[in-house]
Amino acid sequence: MQMGYLQRAYNDIRYSAGWFGIIARLALVMLIPIFGIIVALGYAYGWARDMAWGIHQPMPKSIFENRDGQLYKRGFFVLVISVVFAMAPFVVGAAISLFGVSGVALTFVGGYSISGAGIASFLSFLITLVCIGAFFFAQLFSWVGSMRTSIYGRLSAGFQLEKMWKMIRRDFKGLLRIFGMTIVLALIVNVVAYLALMLFGLFMAFIAVVFSYGTTTAANIILGLLTVVLVGAFVVFLIMLCVFTNLMTVRALGHWTMQFEIPLWGGQDDPMPFERAEQTTRPTQQNY
C-alpha cells in the first residue's frame, strides 16, 4: 500500500540526521521578525522543491543552505503569496457582508421587518459558509502557488490561477488529504502545546513558592533569571512545534508536486506535461 504524502514527509524528517537540532535552529531564527520567517519558508520550500524534482535528500544540515542562490528570494516570494491568499477570504467575506447588509436594509425599508430578520440570519449563515470555502481554496492556491514560485524562481508563477487550478483539479484528493491531515496535525500540536503550557505554569508556580521563602536579593535575582530562561525555552518550544508542522506540510507538497513531472516542464506559461498529453489524445474536430 502506497504511503500518504504526510507519512512520507514524516519519514523524510525522522530519518534526516540531526533533524531535531535543525528544527531548533529554525525556531531560534524565527525569533527574528520577518527575516526569520523568510529563512524558514525559503528552507522548507527549497527542500520541497528538491523533492518535486525527484531529488530525495535528507534535510539540509545548514538552515542557511543556499546552493541555488534562491533561499531568501524564495522565502520572500512565498511569504508574499501566503499573505495575499490569506487576505482573500476576508476580502470575499467583507464584500458579501456589504452586499448582504445593503439587501437587508432595503428589506427593512420596505416594511418587512420579520422577513428582514430571516434574511439577515440566512445571509449570516451563507457568509460563514462562503468564508469557510474561500479559506479552504485560498489555502490550496497558496500552497500550489508557493510550489510553482519555488520551482520557477519567479513571483508571477505563484499567481497563475489557471495553471494552479489545473494542478489542483488533477489531484484534488491528494491535496484534500494533505489539508485534512494538516488540520489533524495542528490539533495535535495545539493539545501538546496546551499540556506543555499547563506543566509550565505548574512548574513556575512551584518555583515561585520555593523562592518565596527566601527574601534575599540573590534569591530574587536567581528567580528572575530562571524565569527568563524558562519562558524563553517555552517560547522556542512552541515555535519548534510550528516549524515541524510547516516542514511536514511543505515536504508533503513536494511529494504531491513530483507527480507533475517537473523535469519536463518548460516555461511558466507553457503547457504542463499532462496538458500536452490531453491535447494529444483529444479527438480532432472535423467540419463537414
C-alpha positions as CSV (number, residue, x, y, z in Angstrom):
1,M,0.0,0.0,0.0
2,Q,1.4,3.4,-1.0
3,M,2.2,5.7,1.8
4,G,0.4,9.1,2.1
5,Y,2.1,12.3,1.4
6,L,2.4,13.3,5.0
7,Q,3.6,9.9,6.1
8,R,6.4,10.2,3.5
9,A,7.1,13.7,4.8
10,Y,7.3,12.4,8.3
11,N,9.8,9.7,7.3
12,D,11.9,12.2,5.5
13,I,12.2,14.3,8.6
14,R,12.6,11.4,11.0
15,Y,15.4,9.8,9.0
16,S,17.3,13.1,8.5
17,A,20.4,13.2,10.6
18,G,20.2,15.9,13.3
19,W,16.6,16.8,12.4
20,F,15.8,18.0,16.0
21,G,18.7,20.4,16.0
22,I,17.7,21.7,12.6
23,I,14.2,22.4,13.8
24,A,15.5,24.1,16.9
25,R,17.8,26.4,14.9
26,L,15.0,27.3,12.6
27,A,12.9,28.1,15.7
28,L,15.6,30.4,17.0
29,V,15.9,32.2,13.7
30,M,12.2,32.6,13.7
31,L,12.5,34.9,16.7
32,I,13.9,37.5,14.3
33,P,10.9,39.4,12.8
34,I,10.3,38.9,9.1
35,F,13.8,37.7,8.4
36,G,13.3,34.6,10.4
37,I,10.0,33.8,8.5
38,I,11.8,34.3,5.2
39,V,14.6,32.0,6.1
40,A,12.2,29.3,7.4
41,L,10.0,29.4,4.3
42,G,13.0,29.5,2.0
43,Y,14.4,26.5,3.7
44,A,11.2,24.5,3.7
45,Y,10.2,25.2,0.2
46,G,13.7,24.7,-1.1
47,W,13.7,21.2,0.4
48,A,10.2,20.6,-1.1
49,R,11.4,21.9,-4.4
50,D,14.2,19.2,-4.5
51,M,11.5,16.6,-3.8
52,A,9.3,17.9,-6.6
53,W,12.3,17.4,-8.9
54,G,12.6,13.8,-7.7
55,I,15.8,14.6,-5.7
56,H,15.2,12.6,-2.5
57,Q,17.7,14.0,0.0
58,P,17.6,14.5,3.8
59,M,17.1,17.9,5.4
60,P,20.0,20.2,4.6
61,K,22.1,20.5,7.8
62,S,22.6,24.2,7.3
63,I,19.4,26.3,7.7
64,F,21.1,28.9,5.5
65,E,21.7,26.3,2.8
66,N,21.7,28.4,-0.4
67,R,23.2,26.3,-3.1
68,D,20.8,27.7,-5.8
69,G,21.2,31.3,-4.5
70,Q,17.4,31.5,-4.1
71,L,16.9,30.9,-0.3
72,Y,16.0,34.5,0.7
73,K,14.3,35.3,-2.6
74,R,12.2,32.1,-2.5
75,G,11.3,32.7,1.2
76,F,10.2,36.3,0.5
77,F,8.1,35.3,-2.6
78,V,6.4,32.5,-0.6
79,L,5.7,35.0,2.2
80,V,4.1,37.4,-0.2
81,I,1.9,34.7,-1.8
82,S,0.9,33.4,1.7
83,V,-0.2,36.9,2.8
84,V,-2.1,37.7,-0.4
85,F,-4.1,34.4,-0.3
86,A,-4.6,34.7,3.4
87,M,-6.3,38.1,2.8
88,A,-8.5,36.8,0.0
89,P,-11.2,35.1,2.3
90,F,-11.5,38.3,4.3
91,V,-12.0,40.4,1.2
92,V,-14.6,38.0,-0.1
93,G,-16.4,38.0,3.3
94,A,-16.3,41.8,3.5
95,A,-17.7,42.1,0.0
96,I,-20.5,39.7,0.6
97,S,-21.3,41.2,4.0
98,L,-21.6,44.7,2.4
99,F,-23.9,43.3,-0.2
100,G,-25.9,41.4,2.4
101,V,-26.2,44.4,4.7
102,S,-27.5,46.5,1.8
103,G,-30.1,43.9,0.9
104,V,-31.3,43.6,4.5
105,A,-31.5,47.4,4.8
106,L,-33.7,47.6,1.7
107,T,-35.9,44.9,3.1
108,F,-36.4,46.8,6.3
109,V,-37.1,50.0,4.5
110,G,-39.8,48.2,2.6
111,G,-41.5,47.4,5.9
112,Y,-40.9,43.7,6.1
113,S,-39.1,43.5,9.4
114,I,-39.8,39.9,10.1
115,S,-38.7,38.8,6.6
116,G,-35.7,41.1,7.0
117,A,-34.7,39.4,10.2
118,G,-35.0,36.0,8.5
119,I,-33.0,37.2,5.5
120,A,-30.3,38.6,7.8
121,S,-29.9,35.2,9.6
122,F,-29.8,33.4,6.3
123,L,-27.2,35.8,4.9
124,S,-25.1,35.4,8.0
125,F,-25.1,31.6,7.6
126,L,-24.4,32.0,3.9
127,I,-21.5,34.4,4.5
128,T,-20.0,31.9,7.0
129,L,-20.1,29.1,4.5
130,V,-18.6,31.2,1.8
131,C,-15.8,32.4,4.0
132,I,-15.0,28.8,5.0
133,G,-15.0,27.7,1.4
134,A,-12.9,30.8,0.4
135,F,-10.4,30.0,3.2
136,F,-10.1,26.3,2.0
137,F,-9.5,27.2,-1.7
138,A,-7.3,30.1,-0.8
139,Q,-5.0,27.7,1.2
140,L,-4.9,25.3,-1.7
141,F,-4.0,28.0,-4.2
142,S,-1.4,29.4,-1.7
143,W,0.3,26.0,-1.5
144,V,0.3,25.3,-5.2
145,G,1.4,28.9,-6.0
146,S,4.2,28.7,-3.5
147,M,5.5,25.4,-5.1
148,R,5.3,26.9,-8.6
149,T,7.2,30.0,-7.4
150,S,9.8,27.8,-5.8
151,I,10.3,25.8,-9.0
152,Y,10.4,28.8,-11.4
153,G,12.0,31.3,-9.0
154,R,9.5,34.0,-10.1
155,L,6.8,35.6,-8.1
156,S,4.4,35.7,-11.1
157,A,4.4,31.9,-11.3
158,G,2.7,31.9,-7.9
159,F,-0.3,33.8,-9.2
160,Q,-1.1,31.9,-12.4
161,L,-4.5,31.0,-11.2
162,E,-5.5,29.0,-14.3
163,K,-2.3,26.8,-14.2
164,M,-2.7,26.4,-10.4
165,W,-6.4,25.4,-10.8
166,K,-5.5,22.7,-13.4
167,M,-2.9,21.2,-11.0
168,I,-5.4,21.3,-8.1
169,R,-8.1,19.5,-10.3
170,R,-5.6,17.0,-11.4
171,D,-5.1,15.6,-7.9
172,F,-7.7,17.3,-5.7
173,K,-8.0,14.3,-3.5
174,G,-4.3,14.3,-2.7
175,L,-4.4,18.0,-1.7
176,L,-7.5,17.3,0.3
177,R,-5.7,14.6,2.2
178,I,-2.8,16.9,2.9
179,F,-5.2,19.6,4.1
180,G,-7.2,17.3,6.3
181,M,-4.1,15.7,7.9
182,T,-2.6,19.2,8.4
183,I,-5.6,20.1,10.4
184,V,-5.3,17.0,12.5
185,L,-1.6,17.6,13.0
186,A,-2.4,21.2,14.0
187,L,-4.9,20.0,16.6
188,I,-2.4,17.5,18.0
189,V,0.2,20.3,18.2
190,N,-2.3,22.5,20.0
191,V,-3.1,19.8,22.5
192,V,0.7,19.3,23.1
193,A,1.2,23.0,23.5
194,Y,-1.7,23.3,25.9
195,L,-0.4,20.4,28.1
196,A,3.1,21.9,28.0
197,L,1.6,25.3,29.0
198,M,-0.2,23.7,32.0
199,L,3.0,21.9,33.1
200,F,5.0,25.1,32.6
201,G,2.5,27.1,34.7
202,L,2.6,24.5,37.5
203,F,6.4,24.4,37.4
204,M,6.6,28.2,37.6
205,A,4.2,28.3,40.5
206,F,6.3,25.7,42.3
207,I,9.4,27.8,41.7
208,A,7.7,30.9,43.0
209,V,6.6,29.1,46.1
210,V,10.1,27.7,46.7
211,F,11.7,31.1,46.3
212,S,9.0,32.9,48.3
213,Y,10.7,31.6,51.5
214,G,13.9,33.4,50.6
215,T,13.8,37.2,50.7
216,T,17.5,37.8,49.8
217,T,18.4,39.8,46.8
218,A,20.4,36.9,45.4
219,A,17.3,34.6,45.6
220,N,15.2,37.2,43.7
221,I,17.9,37.6,41.0
222,I,18.1,33.8,40.6
223,L,14.3,33.6,40.4
224,G,14.2,36.3,37.8
225,L,17.0,34.8,35.6
226,L,15.4,31.3,35.9
227,T,12.0,32.8,34.9
228,V,13.5,34.4,31.8
229,V,15.3,31.3,30.8
230,L,12.2,29.1,31.2
231,V,9.9,31.5,29.4
232,G,12.4,31.7,26.5
233,A,12.7,28.0,26.3
234,F,9.0,27.5,26.3
235,V,8.5,30.1,23.5
236,V,11.2,28.3,21.5
237,F,9.4,25.0,22.1
238,L,6.2,26.4,20.8
239,I,7.9,27.8,17.7
240,M,9.5,24.4,17.1
241,L,6.1,22.8,17.0
242,C,5.0,25.3,14.4
243,V,8.2,24.7,12.4
244,F,7.7,21.0,12.5
245,T,4.1,21.3,11.3
246,N,5.2,23.6,8.5
247,L,8.0,21.3,7.4
248,M,5.6,18.3,7.3
249,T,3.1,20.2,5.2
250,V,5.6,21.7,2.8
251,R,7.5,18.5,2.3
252,A,4.2,16.7,1.6
253,L,3.5,19.3,-1.0
254,G,6.9,18.5,-2.6
255,H,5.8,14.8,-2.9
256,W,2.5,15.9,-4.3
257,T,4.1,18.1,-6.9
258,M,6.5,15.4,-8.1
259,Q,3.7,13.7,-9.9
260,F,3.5,16.5,-12.4
261,E,6.9,15.6,-14.0
262,I,8.8,18.8,-13.1
263,P,11.9,17.9,-15.2
264,L,9.6,18.0,-18.3
265,W,8.2,21.5,-17.6
266,G,9.0,24.3,-19.9
267,G,8.4,28.0,-19.2
268,Q,5.9,29.0,-16.7
269,D,3.4,29.8,-19.4
270,D,4.0,26.6,-21.4
271,P,1.6,23.6,-21.1
272,M,2.5,21.1,-18.4
273,P,3.1,17.5,-19.4
274,F,-0.4,16.3,-18.5
275,E,-1.8,19.2,-20.5
276,R,0.2,18.2,-23.6
277,A,-0.9,14.6,-23.1
278,E,-4.6,15.8,-23.0
279,Q,-4.1,17.8,-26.1
280,T,-2.6,14.9,-27.9
281,T,-5.3,12.4,-27.0
282,R,-8.2,14.9,-27.6
283,P,-10.0,14.0,-30.9
284,T,-9.6,16.4,-33.7
285,Q,-12.8,18.2,-34.6
286,Q,-13.8,18.0,-38.3
287,N,-16.0,20.3,-40.1
288,Y,-18.5,18.8,-42.5
